Amino acid sequence: MVNLVKASFIAFSVFLVACAAPNKTPQSLYDEIGGKPTVEAITDNFIDEISFNKDIYRYFEKTNITRFHEKFIEHLCVNTGGPCTYTGDTMLKVHQGQNINETDFNTTVDLLVNAMKKAGLTYPQQNQVLKVLAPMRGEMLYK
């Protein structure tokens, strides 16, 4: 009888622990970084960073900034797992003819990192964003 009571108590304890454990659904990177408000802040900060960098600004001086703003938000949203649809051109098409070199590409990445810092992303979050964007590098360089 003591073993039955002990077994029942253990089973009941396991049941309580299972019920108390949070049912965590894995969050998207988009949700982890703060969703739409953060993606918008990163984009605003990135545009500011670009506007103050004479070497990089030359790639953007003929850009429709309103469109860039909208498409960059969509781009970040989609690539971080957010609920958006990207309606812009491919990275290859956007960067075709610009002949972006390694130095300018790396400088632009630094500007994006600054934009993410200003938006409050932690270093691990910044690295996760860069990780999802990095595969597009080949569509931008020397095109």
N, CA, C and O atoms as CSV, one atom per row, in Angstrom:
chain,resi,resn,atom,element,x,y,z
A,1,MET,N,N,0.817,-1.192,0.000
A,1,MET,CA,C,0.000,0.000,0.000
A,1,MET,C,C,0.864,1.260,0.000
A,1,MET,O,O,0.525,2.236,-0.668
A,2,VAL,N,N,1.970,1.252,0.736
A,2,VAL,CA,C,2.861,2.397,0.792
A,2,VAL,C,C,3.461,2.667,-0.586
A,2,VAL,O,O,3.590,3.823,-0.989
A,3,ASN,N,N,3.834,1.593,-1.323
A,3,ASN,CA,C,4.402,1.770,-2.659
A,3,ASN,C,C,3.384,2.353,-3.632
A,3,ASN,O,O,3.730,3.152,-4.501
A,4,LEU,N,N,2.112,1.941,-3.476
A,4,LEU,CA,C,1.053,2.472,-4.335
A,4,LEU,C,C,0.839,3.960,-4.067
A,4,LEU,O,O,0.657,4.730,-5.009
A,5,VAL,N,N,0.857,4.366,-2.837
A,5,VAL,CA,C,0.696,5.774,-2.463
A,5,VAL,C,C,1.890,6.572,-2.981
A,5,VAL,O,O,1.742,7.670,-3.519
A,6,LYS,N,N,3.086,5.987,-2.802
A,6,LYS,CA,C,4.299,6.651,-3.264
A,6,LYS,C,C,4.271,6.824,-4.791
A,6,LYS,O,O,4.604,7.890,-5.308
A,7,ALA,N,N,3.872,5.772,-5.496
A,7,ALA,CA,C,3.799,5.829,-6.959
A,7,ALA,C,C,2.755,6.846,-7.408
A,7,ALA,O,O,2.974,7.587,-8.367
A,8,SER,N,N,1.624,6.877,-6.715
A,8,SER,CA,C,0.578,7.850,-7.057
A,8,SER,C,C,1.058,9.277,-6.825
A,8,SER,O,O,0.778,10.176,-7.619
A,9,PHE,N,N,1.789,9.474,-5.717
A,9,PHE,CA,C,2.311,10.799,-5.413
A,9,PHE,C,C,3.311,11.234,-6.486
A,9,PHE,O,O,3.274,12.382,-6.928
A,10,ILE,N,N,4.194,10.343,-6.906
A,10,ILE,CA,C,5.188,10.654,-7.936
A,10,ILE,C,C,4.486,10.975,-9.249
A,10,ILE,O,O,4.838,11.948,-9.917
A,11,ALA,N,N,3.498,10.169,-9.626
A,11,ALA,CA,C,2.762,10.405,-10.870
A,11,ALA,C,C,2.044,11.752,-10.817
A,11,ALA,O,O,2.045,12.497,-11.797
A,12,PHE,N,N,1.440,12.061,-9.690
A,12,PHE,CA,C,0.740,13.326,-9.520
A,12,PHE,C,C,1.727,14.496,-9.598
A,12,PHE,O,O,1.420,15.527,-10.197
A,13,SER,N,N,2.913,14.337,-8.992
A,13,SER,CA,C,3.942,15.382,-9.019
A,13,SER,C,C,4.411,15.640,-10.451
A,13,SER,O,O,4.567,16.792,-10.857
A,14,VAL,N,N,4.635,14.571,-11.213
A,14,VAL,CA,C,5.053,14.711,-12.606
A,14,VAL,C,C,3.960,15.420,-13.400
A,14,VAL,O,O,4.260,16.272,-14.236
A,15,PHE,N,N,2.700,15.081,-13.151
A,15,PHE,CA,C,1.576,15.715,-13.821
A,15,PHE,C,C,1.556,17.217,-13.532
A,15,PHE,O,O,1.363,18.019,-14.447
A,16,LEU,N,N,1.754,17.604,-12.270
A,16,LEU,CA,C,1.751,19.022,-11.895
A,16,LEU,C,C,2.898,19.781,-12.559
A,16,LEU,O,O,2.719,20.904,-13.030
A,17,VAL,N,N,4.061,19.165,-12.590
A,17,VAL,CA,C,5.214,19.820,-13.224
A,17,VAL,C,C,4.948,20.006,-14.716
A,17,VAL,O,O,5.251,21.060,-15.274
A,18,ALA,N,N,4.384,18.986,-15.362
A,18,ALA,CA,C,4.081,19.078,-16.790
A,18,ALA,C,C,3.060,20.174,-17.069
A,18,ALA,O,O,3.164,20.892,-18.063
A,19,CYS,N,N,2.088,20.294,-16.195
A,19,CYS,CA,C,1.068,21.331,-16.377
A,19,CYS,C,C,1.627,22.721,-16.146
A,19,CYS,O,O,1.195,23.679,-16.787
A,20,ALA,N,N,2.576,22.840,-15.245
A,20,ALA,CA,C,3.134,24.139,-14.903
A,20,ALA,C,C,4.177,24.601,-15.916
A,20,ALA,O,O,4.439,25.799,-16.024
A,21,ALA,N,N,4.773,23.673,-16.655
A,21,ALA,CA,C,5.802,24.035,-17.627
A,21,ALA,C,C,5.184,24.850,-18.750
A,21,ALA,O,O,4.152,24.467,-19.300
A,22,PRO,N,N,5.808,25.973,-19.094
A,22,PRO,CA,C,5.249,26.789,-20.169
A,22,PRO,C,C,5.306,26.051,-21.501
A,22,PRO,O,O,6.272,25.351,-21.805
A,23,ASN,N,N,4.259,26.221,-22.277
A,23,ASN,CA,C,4.187,25.614,-23.600
A,23,ASN,C,C,4.756,26.625,-24.581
A,23,ASN,O,O,4.011,27.400,-25.181
A,24,LYS,N,N,6.064,26.619,-24.744
A,24,LYS,CA,C,6.725,27.622,-25.570
A,24,LYS,C,C,6.769,27.200,-27.026
A,24,LYS,O,O,7.279,26.135,-27.376
A,25,THR,N,N,6.223,28.059,-27.857
A,25,THR,CA,C,6.346,27.882,-29.293
A,25,THR,C,C,7.580,28.675,-29.689
A,25,THR,O,O,7.748,29.813,-29.252
A,26,PRO,N,N,8.445,28.094,-30.508
A,26,PRO,CA,C,9.642,28.849,-30.894
A,26,PRO,C,C,9.263,30.177,-31.546
A,26,PRO,O,O,8.431,30.227,-32.453
A,27,GLN,N,N,9.883,31.234,-31.071
A,27,GLN,CA,C,9.635,32.567,-31.605
A,27,GLN,C,C,10.448,32.778,-32.867
A,27,GLN,O,O,11.556,32.259,-32.996
A,28,SER,N,N,9.902,33.529,-33.784
A,28,SER,CA,C,10.687,33.912,-34.958
A,28,SER,C,C,11.681,34.984,-34.525
A,28,SER,O,O,11.499,35.627,-33.492
A,29,LEU,N,N,12.724,35.171,-35.314
A,29,LEU,CA,C,13.678,36.237,-35.045
A,29,LEU,C,C,12.952,37.585,-35.092
A,29,LEU,O,O,13.257,38.489,-34.314
A,30,TYR,N,N,11.999,37.708,-36.003
A,30,TYR,CA,C,11.187,38.920,-36.115
A,30,TYR,C,C,10.528,39.252,-34.773
A,30,TYR,O,O,10.598,40.390,-34.310
A,31,ASP,N,N,9.891,38.258,-34.153
A,31,ASP,CA,C,9.250,38.480,-32.860
A,31,ASP,C,C,10.278,38.738,-31.764
A,31,ASP,O,O,10.070,39.580,-30.891
A,32,GLU,N,N,11.384,38.007,-31.820
A,32,GLU,CA,C,12.413,38.146,-30.790
A,32,GLU,C,C,13.003,39.554,-30.754
A,32,GLU,O,O,13.299,40.079,-29.681
A,33,ILE,N,N,13.170,40.160,-31.923
A,33,ILE,CA,C,13.769,41.498,-31.951
A,33,ILE,C,C,12.758,42.608,-31.688
A,33,ILE,O,O,13.143,43.766,-31.523
A,34,GLY,N,N,11.481,42.274,-31.646
A,34,GLY,CA,C,10.484,43.286,-31.326
A,34,GLY,C,C,9.480,43.566,-32.417
A,34,GLY,O,O,8.677,44.491,-32.293
A,35,GLY,N,N,9.506,42.775,-33.505
A,35,GLY,CA,C,8.499,42.897,-34.544
A,35,GLY,C,C,8.589,44.173,-35.358
A,35,GLY,O,O,9.659,44.756,-35.534
A,36,LYS,N,N,7.433,44.586,-35.846
A,36,LYS,CA,C,7.342,45.715,-36.785
A,36,LYS,C,C,7.978,47.006,-36.269
A,36,LYS,O,O,8.709,47.655,-37.017
A,37,PRO,N,N,7.725,47.406,-35.007
A,37,PRO,CA,C,8.333,48.669,-34.551
A,37,PRO,C,C,9.863,48.647,-34.615
A,37,PRO,O,O,10.488,49.653,-34.951
A,38,THR,N,N,10.457,47.504,-34.294
A,38,THR,CA,C,11.914,47.411,-34.320
A,38,THR,C,C,12.435,47.384,-35.751
A,38,THR,O,O,13.435,48.031,-36.060
A,39,VAL,N,N,11.766,46.641,-36.622
A,39,VAL,CA,C,12.176,46.600,-38.031
A,39,VAL,C,C,12.084,48.000,-38.634
A,39,VAL,O,O,12.960,48.395,-39.405
A,40,GLU,N,N,11.056,48.744,-38.302
A,40,GLU,CA,C,10.927,50.120,-38.787
A,40,GLU,C,C,12.038,51.009,-38.218
A,40,GLU,O,O,12.588,51.850,-38.929
A,41,ALA,N,N,12.362,50.823,-36.943
A,41,ALA,CA,C,13.439,51.617,-36.324
A,41,ALA,C,C,14.784,51.301,-36.970
A,41,ALA,O,O,15.572,52.208,-37.238
A,42,ILE,N,N,15.049,50.028,-37.219
A,42,ILE,CA,C,16.296,49.648,-37.890
A,42,ILE,C,C,16.371,50.328,-39.251
A,42,ILE,O,O,17.409,50.877,-39.621
A,43,THR,N,N,15.278,50.290,-39.989
A,43,THR,CA,C,15.247,50.880,-41.329
A,43,THR,C,C,15.476,52.388,-41.269
A,43,THR,O,O,16.269,52.925,-42.042
A,44,ASP,N,N,14.789,53.071,-40.359
A,44,ASP,CA,C,14.982,54.519,-40.207
A,44,ASP,C,C,16.428,54.833,-39.845
A,44,ASP,O,O,17.031,55.746,-40.408
A,45,ASN,N,N,16.976,54.082,-38.912
A,45,ASN,CA,C,18.357,54.290,-38.483
A,45,ASN,C,C,19.336,54.018,-39.629
A,45,ASN,O,O,20.316,54.743,-39.803
A,46,PHE,N,N,19.062,52.975,-40.401
A,46,PHE,CA,C,19.927,52.606,-41.520
A,46,PHE,C,C,19.953,53.724,-42.566
A,46,PHE,O,O,21.016,54.074,-43.079
A,47,ILE,N,N,18.803,54.272,-42.874
A,47,ILE,CA,C,18.728,55.381,-43.832
A,47,ILE,C,C,19.514,56.582,-43.306
A,47,ILE,O,O,20.214,57.250,-44.067
A,48,ASP,N,N,19.396,56.856,-42.006
A,48,ASP,CA,C,20.178,57.948,-41.406
A,48,ASP,C,C,21.677,57.675,-41.524
A,48,ASP,O,O,22.450,58.554,-41.903
A,49,GLU,N,N,22.073,56.453,-41.196
A,49,GLU,CA,C,23.492,56.081,-41.272
A,49,GLU,C,C,24.020,56.272,-42.690
A,49,GLU,O,O,25.108,56.815,-42.882
A,50,ILE,N,N,23.261,55.831,-43.670
A,50,ILE,CA,C,23.667,55.961,-45.072
A,50,ILE,C,C,23.805,57.433,-45.457
A,50,ILE,O,O,24.756,57.818,-46.139
A,51,SER,N,N,22.854,58.248,-45.016
A,51,SER,CA,C,22.848,59.655,-45.429
A,51,SER,C,C,24.066,60.421,-44.909
A,51,SER,O,O,24.437,61.447,-45.478
A,52,PHE,N,N,24.685,59.937,-43.841
A,52,PHE,CA,C,25.849,60.623,-43.280
A,52,PHE,C,C,27.180,60.024,-43.738
A,52,PHE,O,O,28.240,60.467,-43.295
A,53,ASN,N,N,27.135,59.022,-44.620
A,53,ASN,CA,C,28.361,58.386,-45.083
A,53,ASN,C,C,28.541,58.681,-46.576
A,53,ASN,O,O,27.856,58.097,-47.417
A,54,LYS,N,N,29.457,59.581,-46.893
A,54,LYS,CA,C,29.614,60.035,-48.291
A,54,LYS,C,C,30.016,58.905,-49.235
A,54,LYS,O,O,29.637,58.925,-50.407
A,55,ASP,N,N,30.769,57.926,-48.753
A,55,ASP,CA,C,31.184,56.823,-49.621
A,55,ASP,C,C,30.019,55.917,-50.000
A,55,ASP,O,O,29.967,55.398,-51.115
A,56,ILE,N,N,29.099,55.729,-49.084
A,56,ILE,CA,C,27.967,54.827,-49.325
A,56,ILE,C,C,26.775,55.580,-49.895
A,56,ILE,O,O,26.007,55.026,-50.681
A,57,TYR,N,N,26.619,56.826,-49.508
A,57,TYR,CA,C,25.484,57.613,-49.983
A,57,TYR,C,C,25.427,57.669,-51.515
A,57,TYR,O,O,24.342,57.717,-52.096
A,58,ARG,N,N,26.584,57.664,-52.158
A,58,ARG,CA,C,26.608,57.769,-53.625
A,58,ARG,C,C,25.845,56.628,-54.296
A,58,ARG,O,O,25.353,56.793,-55.412
A,59,TYR,N,N,25.740,55.470,-53.633
A,59,TYR,CA,C,24.959,54.354,-54.185
A,59,TYR,C,C,23.445,54.609,-54.065
A,59,TYR,O,O,22.646,53.985,-54.763
A,60,PHE,N,N,23.075,55.515,-53.189
A,60,PHE,CA,C,21.668,55.752,-52.882
A,60,PHE,C,C,21.159,57.108,-53.343
A,60,PHE,O,O,19.962,57.375,-53.236
A,61,GLU,N,N,22.029,57.975,-53.853
A,61,GLU,CA,C,21.620,59.352,-54.128
A,61,GLU,C,C,20.493,59.478,-55.145
A,61,GLU,O,O,19.775,60.478,-55.125
A,62,LYS,N,N,20.310,58.509,-56.029
A,62,LYS,CA,C,19.217,58.559,-57.007
A,62,LYS,C,C,18.070,57.623,-56.621
A,62,LYS,O,O,17.167,57.371,-57.419
A,63,THR,N,N,18.117,57.119,-55.403
A,63,THR,CA,C,17.117,56.167,-54.927
A,63,THR,C,C,15.860,56.882,-54.458
A,63,THR,O,O,15.932,57.945,-53.842
A,64,ASN,N,N,14.722,56.300,-54.748
A,64,ASN,CA,C,13.458,56.772,-54.192
A,64,ASN,C,C,13.438,56.287,-52.736
A,64,ASN,O,O,13.158,55.121,-52.463
A,65,ILE,N,N,13.737,57.190,-51.824
A,65,ILE,CA,C,13.899,56.819,-50.416
A,65,ILE,C,C,12.602,56.278,-49.817
A,65,ILE,O,O,12.642,55.377,-48.979
A,66,THR,N,N,11.471,56.805,-50.225
A,66,THR,CA,C,10.194,56.295,-49.712
A,66,THR,C,C,10.020,54.828,-50.099
A,66,THR,O,O,9.615,54.006,-49.278
A,67,ARG,N,N,10.327,54.512,-51.339
A,67,ARG,CA,C,10.236,53.114,-51.798
A,67,ARG,C,C,11.276,52.249,-51.090
A,67,ARG,O,O,10.967,51.142,-50.649
A,68,PHE,N,N,12.511,52.750,-50.981
A,68,PHE,CA,C,13.557,52.001,-50.292
A,68,PHE,C,C,13.121,51.683,-48.859
A,68,PHE,O,O,13.282,50.555,-48.391
A,69,HIS,N,N,12.579,52.667,-48.179
A,69,HIS,CA,C,12.108,52.506,-46.800
A,69,HIS,C,C,11.085,51.372,-46.723
A,69,HIS,O,O,11.201,50.471,-45.891
A,70,GLU,N,N,10.100,51.430,-47.588
A,70,GLU,CA,C,9.031,50.422,-47.606
A,70,GLU,C,C,9.575,49.023,-47.918
A,70,GLU,O,O,9.229,48.053,-47.243
A,71,LYS,N,N,10.414,48.930,-48.929
A,71,LYS,CA,C,10.921,47.612,-49.359
A,71,LYS,C,C,11.943,47.049,-48.384
A,71,LYS,O,O,12.023,45.834,-48.208
A,72,PHE,N,N,12.728,47.916,-47.745
A,72,PHE,CA,C,13.694,47.410,-46.770
A,72,PHE,C,C,12.966,46.865,-45.539
A,72,PHE,O,O,13.383,45.858,-44.967
A,73,ILE,N,N,11.892,47.520,-45.136
A,73,ILE,CA,C,11.070,46.994,-44.032
A,73,ILE,C,C,10.523,45.622,-44.415
A,73,ILE,O,O,10.609,44.677,-43.631
A,74,GLU,N,N,9.963,45.511,-45.610
A,74,GLU,CA,C,9.444,44.212,-46.074
A,74,GLU,C,C,10.553,43.168,-46.098
A,74,GLU,O,O,10.365,42.036,-45.652
A,75,HIS,N,N,11.703,43.557,-46.622
A,75,HIS,CA,C,12.848,42.654,-46.753
A,75,HIS,C,C,13.295,42.132,-45.386
A,75,HIS,O,O,13.481,40.927,-45.210
A,76,LEU,N,N,13.467,43.035,-44.421
A,76,LEU,CA,C,13.861,42.617,-43.070
A,76,LEU,C,C,12.777,41.762,-42.428
A,76,LEU,O,O,13.075,40.752,-41.790
A,77,CYS,N,N,11.548,42.155,-42.591
A,77,CYS,CA,C,10.425,41.423,-42.006
A,77,CYS,C,C,10.397,39.982,-42.513
A,77,CYS,O,O,10.348,39.044,-41.717
A,78,VAL,N,N,10.426,39.809,-43.810
A,78,VAL,CA,C,10.362,38.472,-44.407
A,78,VAL,C,C,11.560,37.625,-43.987
A,78,VAL,O,O,11.405,36.464,-43.607
A,79,ASN,N,N,12.747,38.209,-44.058
A,79,ASN,CA,C,13.957,37.443,-43.805
A,79,ASN,C,C,14.190,37.121,-42.334
A,79,ASN,O,O,15.020,36.271,-42.009
A,80,THR,N,N,13.471,37.787,-41.451
A,80,THR,CA,C,13.568,37.447,-40.031
A,80,THR,C,C,12.367,36.619,-39.569
A,80,THR,O,O,12.195,36.384,-38.373
A,81,GLY,N,N,11.539,36.180,-40.519
A,81,GLY,CA,C,10.419,35.302,-40.177
A,81,GLY,C,C,9.136,36.014,-39.826
A,81,GLY,O,O,8.248,35.430,-39.205
A,82,GLY,N,N,9.027,37.272,-40.217
A,82,GLY,CA,C,7.822,38.041,-39.926
A,82,GLY,C,C,6.690,37.745,-40.900
A,82,GLY,O,O,6.867,37.022,-41.881
A,83,PRO,N,N,5.521,38.317,-40.610
A,83,PRO,CA,C,4.305,38.027,-41.395
A,83,PRO,C,C,4.137,38.926,-42.621
A,83,PRO,O,O,3.027,39.361,-42.927
A,84,CYS,N,N,5.215,39.197,-43.306
A,84,CYS,CA,C,5.171,40.125,-44.433
A,84,CYS,C,C,5.374,39.390,-45.754
A,84,CYS,O,O,5.746,38.217,-45.792
A,85,THR,N,N,5.122,40.111,-46.814
A,85,THR,CA,C,5.415,39.636,-48.163
A,85,THR,C,C,6.345,40.651,-48.785
A,85,THR,O,O,6.084,41.853,-48.730
A,86,TYR,N,N,7.420,40.182,-49.373
A,86,TYR,CA,C,8.345,41.089,-50.048
A,86,TYR,C,C,7.846,41.321,-51.466
A,86,TYR,O,O,7.663,40.374,-52.230
A,87,THR,N,N,7.629,42.578,-51.812
A,87,THR,CA,C,7.093,42.923,-53.120
A,87,THR,C,C,8.103,43.676,-53.979
A,87,THR,O,O,7.761,44.182,-55.048
A,88,GLY,N,N,9.345,43.747,-53.511
A,88,GLY,CA,C,10.368,44.472,-54.252
A,88,GLY,C,C,11.074,43.595,-55.273
A,88,GLY,O,O,10.725,42.431,-55.475
A,89,ASP,N,N,12.068,44.182,-55.904
A,89,ASP,CA,C,12.881,43.473,-56.884
A,89,ASP,C,C,13.860,42.545,-56.178
A,89,ASP,O,O,14.069,42.652,-54.970
A,90,THR,N,N,14.458,41.638,-56.938
A,90,THR,CA,C,15.471,40.751,-56.373
A,90,THR,C,C,16.696,41.569,-55.980
A,90,THR,O,O,16.905,42.671,-56.487
A,91,MET,N,N,17.498,41.026,-55.080
A,91,MET,CA,C,18.726,41.718,-54.680
A,91,MET,C,C,19.641,41.907,-55.885
A,91,MET,O,O,20.301,42.939,-56.008
A,92,LEU,N,N,19.683,40.927,-56.763
A,92,LEU,CA,C,20.511,41.034,-57.957
A,92,LEU,C,C,20.051,42.201,-58.828
A,92,LEU,O,O,20.873,42.999,-59.280
A,93,LYS,N,N,18.766,42.304,-59.060
A,93,LYS,CA,C,18.237,43.387,-59.900
A,93,LYS,C,C,18.481,44.759,-59.257
A,93,LYS,O,O,18.844,45.716,-59.940
A,94,VAL,N,N,18.281,44.840,-57.953
A,94,VAL,CA,C,18.465,46.112,-57.243
A,94,VAL,C,C,19.922,46.588,-57.330
A,94,VAL,O,O,20.181,47.785,-57.449
A,95,HIS,N,N,20.857,45.654,-57.272
A,95,HIS,CA,C,22.270,46.023,-57.201
A,95,HIS,C,C,23.004,45.937,-58.542
A,95,HIS,O,O,24.186,46.268,-58.632
A,96,GLN,N,N,22.301,45.496,-59.571
A,96,GLN,CA,C,22.892,45.366,-60.910
A,96,GLN,C,C,23.408,46.718,-61.392
A,96,GLN,O,O,22.708,47.727,-61.307
A,97,GLY,N,N,24.632,46.727,-61.894
A,97,GLY,CA,C,25.207,47.948,-62.439
A,97,GLY,C,C,25.891,48.840,-61.422
A,97,GLY,O,O,26.528,49.822,-61.802
A,98,GLN,N,N,25.777,48.527,-60.142
A,98,GLN,CA,C,26.407,49.371,-59.128
A,98,GLN,C,C,27.872,49.001,-58.887
A,98,GLN,O,O,28.639,49.806,-58.360
A,99,ASN,N,N,28.255,47.797,-59.268
A,99,ASN,CA,C,29.622,47.326,-59.097
A,99,ASN,C,C,30.147,47.592,-57.675
A,99,ASN,O,O,31.222,48.165,-57.493
A,100,ILE,N,N,29.377,47.169,-56.691
A,100,ILE,CA,C,29.722,47.372,-55.282
A,100,ILE,C,C,30.950,46.525,-54.947
A,100,ILE,O,O,30.976,45.319,-55.195
A,101,ASN,N,N,31.966,47.179,-54.378
A,101,ASN,CA,C,33.177,46.453,-54.007
A,101,ASN,C,C,33.100,45.972,-52.547
A,101,ASN,O,O,32.192,46.333,-51.799
A,102,GLU,N,N,34.076,45.154,-52.179
A,102,GLU,CA,C,34.104,44.566,-50.825
A,102,GLU,C,C,34.130,45.638,-49.731
A,102,GLU,O,O,33.422,45.533,-48.729
A,103,THR,N,N,34.939,46.650,-49.933
A,103,THR,CA,C,35.072,47.702,-48.924
A,103,THR,C,C,33.742,48.399,-48.694
A,103,THR,O,O,33.325,48.582,-47.550
A,104,ASP,N,N,33.079,48.786,-49.767
A,104,ASP,CA,C,31.806,49.488,-49.621
A,104,ASP,C,C,30.723,48.556,-49.075
A,104,ASP,O,O,29.870,48.982,-48.295
A,105,PHE,N,N,30.758,47.309,-49.477
A,105,PHE,CA,C,29.801,46.342,-48.930
A,105,PHE,C,C,29.992,46.226,-47.418
A,105,PHE,O,O,29.026,46.296,-46.658
A,106,ASN,N,N,31.241,46.048,-46.987
A,106,ASN,CA,C,31.522,45.899,-45.557
A,106,ASN,C,C,31.172,47.163,-44.781
A,106,ASN,O,O,30.695,47.085,-43.648
A,107,THR,N,N,31.406,48.320,-45.380
A,107,THR,CA,C,31.023,49.579,-44.733
A,107,THR,C,C,29.505,49.648,-44.559
A,107,THR,O,O,29.015,50.093,-43.521
A,108,THR,N,N,28.773,49.210,-45.564
A,108,THR,CA,C,27.308,49.214,-45.484
A,108,THR,C,C,26.820,48.255,-44.398
A,108,THR,O,O,25.859,48.549,-43.687
A,109,VAL,N,N,27.482,47.119,-44.277
A,109,VAL,CA,C,27.138,46.186,-43.190
A,109,VAL,C,C,27.390,46.862,-41.842
A,109,VAL,O,O,26.585,46.725,-40.921
A,110,ASP,N,N,28.494,47.583,-41.724
A,110,ASP,CA,C,28.774,48.311,-40.477
A,110,ASP,C,C,27.676,49.337,-40.178
A,110,ASP,O,O,27.279,49.513,-39.026
A,111,LEU,N,N,27.195,50.005,-41.216
A,111,LEU,CA,C,26.110,50.976,-41.028
A,111,LEU,C,C,24.840,50.280,-40.560
A,111,LEU,O,O,24.110,50.812,-39.724
A,112,LEU,N,N,24.573,49.092,-41.095
A,112,LEU,CA,C,23.409,48.320,-40.655
A,112,LEU,C,C,23.574,47.883,-39.203
A,112,LEU,O,O,22.614,47.915,-38.434
A,113,VAL,N,N,24.772,47.480,-38.827
A,113,VAL,CA,C,25.029,47.104,-37.429
A,113,VAL,C,C,24.776,48.302,-36.517
A,113,VAL,O,O,24.144,48.156,-35.471
A,114,ASN,N,N,25.258,49.477,-36.899
A,114,ASN,CA,C,24.991,50.690,-36.112
A,114,ASN,C,C,23.492,50.943,-35.994
A,114,ASN,O,O,23.000,51.314,-34.928
A,115,ALA,N,N,22.772,50.740,-37.092
A,115,ALA,CA,C,21.320,50.946,-37.094
A,115,ALA,C,C,20.633,49.965,-36.141
A,115,ALA,O,O,19.695,50.331,-35.432
A,116,MET,N,N,21.105,48.730,-36.131
A,116,MET,CA,C,20.514,47.727,-35.232
A,116,MET,C,C,20.827,48.048,-33.776
A,116,MET,O,O,19.966,47.894,-32.910
A,117,LYS,N,N,22.055,48.495,-33.499
A,117,LYS,CA,C,22.430,48.889,-32.129
A,117,LYS,C,C,21.500,50.001,-31.638
A,117,LYS,O,O,20.956,49.936,-30.535
A,118,LYS,N,N,21.331,51.020,-32.482
A,118,LYS,CA,C,20.476,52.156,-32.112
A,118,LYS,C,C,19.026,51.731,-31.887
A,118,LYS,O,O,18.298,52.372,-31.129
A,119,ALA,N,N,18.607,50.643,-32.549
A,119,ALA,CA,C,17.236,50.130,-32.373
A,119,ALA,C,C,17.132,49.218,-31.156
A,119,ALA,O,O,16.049,48.726,-30.838
A,120,GLY,N,N,18.258,48.989,-30.473
A,120,GLY,CA,C,18.227,48.231,-29.230
A,120,GLY,C,C,18.477,46.733,-29.358
A,120,GLY,O,O,18.256,45.995,-28.398
A,121,LEU,N,N,18.929,46.266,-30.513
A,121,LEU,CA,C,19.204,44.840,-30.650
A,121,LEU,C,C,20.466,44.468,-29.889
A,121,LEU,O,O,21.442,45.219,-29.880
A,122,THR,N,N,20.440,43.318,-29.260
A,122,THR,CA,C,21.621,42.805,-28.575
A,122,THR,C,C,22.610,42.303,-29.627
A,122,THR,O,O,22.249,42.143,-30.793
A,123,TYR,N,N,23.846,42.056,-29.222
A,123,TYR,CA,C,24.829,41.527,-30.170
A,123,TYR,C,C,24.396,40.183,-30.756
A,123,TYR,O,O,24.531,39.982,-31.963
A,124,PRO,N,N,23.876,39.251,-29.938
A,124,PRO,CA,C,23.402,37.993,-30.532
A,124,PRO,C,C,22.270,38.208,-31.544
A,124,PRO,O,O,22.219,37.530,-32.569
A,125,GLN,N,N,21.374,39.140,-31.259
A,125,GLN,CA,C,20.286,39.428,-32.204
A,125,GLN,C,C,20.842,40.035,-33.491
A,125,GLN,O,O,20.404,39.678,-34.584
A,126,GLN,N,N,21.792,40.940,-33.369
A,126,GLN,CA,C,22.419,41.535,-34.551
A,126,GLN,C,C,23.058,40.440,-35.397
A,126,GLN,O,O,22.922,40.430,-36.620
A,127,ASN,N,N,23.754,39.522,-34.740
A,127,ASN,CA,C,24.406,38.428,-35.466
A,127,ASN,C,C,23.391,37.537,-36.162
A,127,ASN,O,O,23.646,37.056,-37.266
A,128,GLN,N,N,22.248,37.309,-35.536
A,128,GLN,CA,C,21.209,36.489,-36.166
A,128,GLN,C,C,20.642,37.178,-37.405
A,128,GLN,O,O,20.395,36.529,-38.422
A,129,VAL,N,N,20.439,38.474,-37.320
A,129,VAL,CA,C,19.953,39.223,-38.493
A,129,VAL,C,C,20.987,39.155,-39.613
A,129,VAL,O,O,20.640,38.902,-40.767
A,130,LEU,N,N,22.253,39.379,-39.275
A,130,LEU,CA,C,23.302,39.319,-40.289
A,130,LEU,C,C,23.404,37.922,-40.897
A,130,LEU,O,O,23.677,37.770,-42.088
A,131,LYS,N,N,23.183,36.920,-40.075
A,131,LYS,CA,C,23.250,35.533,-40.559
A,131,LYS,C,C,22.189,35.260,-41.624
A,131,LYS,O,O,22.461,34.557,-42.597
A,132,VAL,N,N,20.984,35.807,-41.453
A,132,VAL,CA,C,19.938,35.557,-42.449
A,132,VAL,C,C,20.131,36.413,-43.709
A,132,VAL,O,O,19.648,36.057,-44.784
A,133,LEU,N,N,20.830,37.529,-43.572
A,133,LEU,CA,C,21.067,38.390,-44.738
A,133,LEU,C,C,22.337,38.019,-45.502
A,133,LEU,O,O,22.441,38.294,-46.697
A,134,ALA,N,N,23.292,37.406,-44.831
A,134,ALA,CA,C,24.601,37.102,-45.433
A,134,ALA,C,C,24.541,36.308,-46.739
A,134,ALA,O,O,25.334,36.584,-47.639
A,135,PRO,N,N,23.635,35.332,-46.884
A,135,PRO,CA,C,23.615,34.587,-48.142
A,135,PRO,C,C,23.327,35.450,-49.385
A,135,PRO,O,O,23.566,34.998,-50.505
A,136,MET,N,N,22.832,36.648,-49.215
A,136,MET,CA,C,22.524,37.529,-50.343
A,136,MET,C,C,23.731,38.317,-50.825
A,136,MET,O,O,23.656,39.013,-51.837
A,137,ARG,N,N,24.829,38.214,-50.116
A,137,ARG,CA,C,26.039,38.969,-50.414
A,137,ARG,C,C,26.466,38.816,-51.874
A,137,ARG,O,O,26.818,39.795,-52.532
A,138,GLY,N,N,26.432,37.604,-52.364
A,138,GLY,CA,C,26.849,37.334,-53.740
A,138,GLY,C,C,25.989,38.011,-54.794
A,138,GLY,O,O,26.429,38.209,-55.927
A,139,GLU,N,N,24.767,38.365,-54.426
A,139,GLU,CA,C,23.869,39.039,-55.367
A,139,GLU,C,C,24.119,40.539,-55.411
A,139,GLU,O,O,23.511,41.256,-56.205
A,140,MET,N,N,25.022,41.008,-54.547
A,140,MET,CA,C,25.268,42.447,-54.445
A,140,MET,C,C,26.656,42.870,-54.909
A,140,MET,O,O,26.817,43.954,-55.470
A,141,LEU,N,N,27.643,42.039,-54.684
A,141,LEU,CA,C,29.024,42.409,-54.986
A,141,LEU,C,C,29.351,42.319,-56.477
A,141,LEU,O,O,28.990,41.358,-57.156
A,142,TYR,N,N,30.036,43.337,-56.957
A,142,TYR,CA,C,30.579,43.374,-58.325
A,142,TYR,C,C,29.551,43.064,-59.403
A,142,TYR,O,O,29.874,42.410,-60.394
A,143,LYS,N,N,28.333,43.517,-59.225
A,143,LYS,CA,C,27.258,43.273,-60.204
A,143,LYS,C,C,27.022,44.496,-61.049
A,143,LYS,O,O,26.158,44.483,-61.926
